[in-house]
Amino acid sequence: MCGRFAMDEKTNELIEEFVLQGNDFRDWQPSFSIAPTDVIPIIRERADRETGEVRRAVEPAVWNFHPPFLTDAKRPQFNARMEALATNGLWKSAFAGSRCIVPMRGYYEWTTVELDGKEVKIPHFLHGPGRMLAAAGIATAHKVDGAWEVSAAIVTREARDASGEVHDRMPAFLEPGAYDRWLSPEKLVDDAQKQELLSLLEHVSTGVAATVTGFEVDRRVNNSRTVDPSDPSLIEPLAP
């Protein structure tokens, strides 16, 4: 799964990385501790209703997938299993026509160990070789107090390599060559198109997974309510 992540790049860096036409999400502040229900930057493509021109932009979204038909959510819906994207009623419509990228520096997972007779959660920071990872995501929108609110979930897959040593699930990450296909707003209309895209995601995310490594970080990141999300030392490895 992916229950917390870090994204310390600014809007300008996102525009540069993903070749965007701009959407000035200038309220975004880099964070080293992003939790479910927080507002995050996502990358989306949408076609202009009048001209048909497709525009790629960075936009704010709540990390808690909430389609209009979901009236009673007992817990945040922040991860979408890749294996169920095309069939689960919660995800399948967004997978067919409203996909996005969730950029991140890396993400946290926890292992449990026994110290002095007590179970303690040890946080690990998992990351790629570069400055940014591009997690596959799905987006939707519903009205809140009369205004449209975009929300998103991160697609997860069976973990491999370093991620698998910590947790059995991990985000499904994209390579740059797959950005255009994943972000295309053209709706997937049949099972063949859906399976083709799932196969692409399986292939590229397996390749990226092989590059993911991790290390232990300070346990103060365990409490998302009290930790300072602007503190870059949260993702520093513990001294040996």
C-alpha positions in Angstrom: 0.0 0.0 0.0 1.0 3.6 0.1 -0.2 5.5 3.2 2.3 8.4 3.4 4.7 10.0 0.9 7.0 13.0 0.4 6.9 15.5 -2.5 9.4 18.3 -2.1 9.5 19.7 -5.6 7.8 23.0 -6.3 5.3 23.8 -9.0 7.9 25.1 -11.4 9.9 21.8 -11.1 6.7 19.8 -11.8 6.0 21.8 -14.9 9.5 21.2 -16.1 9.5 17.5 -15.3 6.2 16.7 -16.9 6.2 19.2 -19.8 3.1 21.0 -18.7 1.4 24.0 -20.2 1.0 25.4 -16.7 -1.8 25.7 -14.3 -0.2 27.8 -11.5 -1.0 25.7 -8.5 1.1 28.2 -6.6 -0.5 27.3 -3.2 1.4 24.0 -3.2 4.1 23.8 -0.6 6.6 21.0 -0.6 5.9 18.4 2.1 7.9 15.5 3.5 4.9 13.9 5.2 1.8 13.7 3.1 -1.1 11.7 4.6 -4.5 10.6 3.3 -7.0 13.5 3.0 -4.2 16.0 2.4 -4.3 18.1 -0.7 -1.6 17.0 -3.2 -0.5 18.0 -6.7 -1.5 15.7 -9.5 -0.8 15.8 -13.3 -3.9 15.5 -15.5 -4.8 15.9 -19.2 -8.2 17.3 -20.2 -9.7 18.3 -23.5 -11.1 21.8 -23.8 -14.9 21.4 -24.4 -15.0 24.1 -27.0 -11.8 23.6 -29.0 -11.0 20.0 -28.2 -7.4 20.9 -27.4 -5.8 18.6 -24.9 -4.1 20.4 -22.0 -1.7 18.9 -19.5 -1.6 20.7 -16.1 -0.7 20.4 -12.5 -3.7 20.6 -10.3 -4.7 20.3 -6.6 -6.5 17.1 -5.5 -7.6 15.6 -2.2 -5.8 12.3 -1.6 -9.1 10.5 -0.8 -10.9 9.2 -3.9 -14.5 10.3 -3.7 -16.7 9.9 -6.8 -20.1 11.5 -6.8 -22.0 8.3 -6.1 -20.0 7.5 -2.9 -22.2 8.9 -0.2 -20.9 7.1 2.9 -17.2 6.5 3.0 -16.2 4.9 6.4 -12.5 5.4 5.7 -10.4 7.3 3.2 -10.1 5.6 -0.3 -6.5 6.6 -1.1 -5.1 3.4 -2.8 -6.6 1.6 -5.8 -5.4 -2.0 -6.5 -4.1 -2.3 -10.1 -5.6 -5.8 -10.3 -9.1 -4.4 -9.8 -8.9 -1.1 -11.7 -11.0 -2.4 -14.7 -13.6 -4.3 -12.7 -14.2 -2.7 -9.3 -17.2 -0.3 -9.4 -15.4 2.3 -7.3 -12.4 2.6 -9.7 -13.4 1.4 -13.2 -15.0 4.7 -14.5 -12.0 6.8 -13.5 -9.6 4.2 -14.9 -11.5 4.3 -18.2 -11.3 8.0 -18.6 -9.8 10.0 -15.7 -6.2 8.9 -15.1 -3.5 11.1 -13.5 0.0 11.0 -12.2 0.9 11.6 -8.6 4.5 12.8 -8.4 6.5 12.0 -5.3 10.0 12.0 -4.0 9.4 8.7 -2.3 7.0 7.0 0.2 7.0 5.5 3.6 6.3 2.0 4.8 6.6 0.5 8.2 7.9 -2.8 9.7 7.2 -4.0 13.3 9.9 -5.1 15.6 10.1 -5.9 19.3 12.2 -3.6 21.4 12.4 -4.0 25.2 9.3 -6.3 25.2 7.2 -3.8 23.2 6.2 -3.8 19.5 7.6 -0.7 17.7 6.9 0.5 14.2 10.0 1.2 12.3 9.5 3.7 9.3 11.4 3.2 6.0 11.7 5.7 3.2 11.5 4.1 -0.2 12.7 6.0 -3.3 14.0 5.8 -6.8 17.5 6.8 -8.2 16.2 10.2 -9.4 14.7 13.3 -7.8 11.1 12.2 -8.5 8.9 9.2 -9.0 5.6 9.3 -11.0 2.9 7.1 -9.5 0.0 6.1 -11.6 -3.2 7.5 -10.2 -6.9 7.9 -10.9 -9.0 11.1 -10.3 -12.6 12.0 -9.9 -14.6 15.0 -8.8 -17.7 15.7 -6.7 -19.4 18.8 -5.4 -18.5 20.1 -1.9 -20.6 23.1 -0.8 -21.6 23.8 -4.4 -18.0 23.7 -5.8 -16.3 20.9 -7.6 -13.5 19.2 -5.6 -11.0 16.9 -7.4 -9.8 13.8 -5.5 -7.4 11.1 -6.4 -6.1 7.6 -5.4 -2.7 6.1 -6.1 -2.6 2.8 -8.0 -0.8 0.0 -6.1 0.6 -3.3 -7.2 2.4 -6.3 -5.8 5.7 -5.1 -4.4 9.1 -6.1 -5.8 12.7 -5.7 -4.6 13.3 -3.3 -1.8 9.6 -2.5 -1.4 8.7 -6.1 -1.1 11.1 -6.5 1.9 9.1 -3.9 3.8 5.5 -4.3 2.5 3.7 -6.6 0.1 2.2 -3.6 -1.9 3.8 -0.6 -3.5 2.7 2.3 -5.9 2.7 1.4 -9.6 5.3 3.8 -11.0 5.4 5.0 -14.6 8.4 5.7 -16.9 8.4 8.9 -18.9 7.7 6.9 -22.1 4.3 5.9 -20.7 3.2 9.3 -19.5 1.3 10.2 -22.7 -0.6 6.9 -22.8 -1.6 6.9 -19.2 -2.6 10.6 -19.1 -4.6 10.5 -22.4 -8.2 11.7 -21.7 -9.5 9.5 -24.5 -11.9 7.1 -22.9 -11.2 3.3 -22.9 -14.3 1.9 -24.5 -13.8 -1.9 -24.4 -12.0 -4.6 -22.5 -9.2 -4.9 -25.0 -8.2 -1.3 -24.6 -8.3 -1.6 -20.8 -6.3 -4.8 -20.8 -3.7 -3.2 -23.1 -3.2 -0.3 -20.7 -3.1 -2.6 -17.7 -0.4 -4.6 -19.4 1.6 -1.5 -20.2 1.3 -0.4 -16.5 2.4 -3.9 -15.3 5.4 -3.8 -17.6 6.7 -0.3 -16.9 6.0 -0.4 -13.1 7.9 -3.7 -12.9 10.9 -2.0 -14.4 10.7 1.0 -12.1 10.2 -1.3 -9.0 13.6 -2.8 -9.7 15.2 0.6 -9.1 13.4 1.3 -5.8 15.6 1.2 -2.6 15.0 2.2 0.9 16.4 2.9 4.4 15.2 3.5 7.9 14.3 7.0 9.0 13.5 8.6 12.3 10.4 7.4 14.1 9.1 10.9 14.6 7.5 10.5 11.2 5.2 7.9 12.7 2.7 10.5 13.9 1.3 12.4 11.0 -0.5 14.8 13.3 2.5 16.1 15.2 5.3 15.8 12.7 6.5 19.0 10.9 5.9 18.2 7.2 8.3 20.9 6.1 11.2 19.3 7.8 13.5 17.7 5.1 15.4 15.6 7.7 12.4 13.3 7.8 13.7 11.5 4.8 17.3 11.4 6.0 18.7 7.9 6.7 19.4 7.0 10.3 23.1 7.0 11.2 24.5 3.4 11.3 
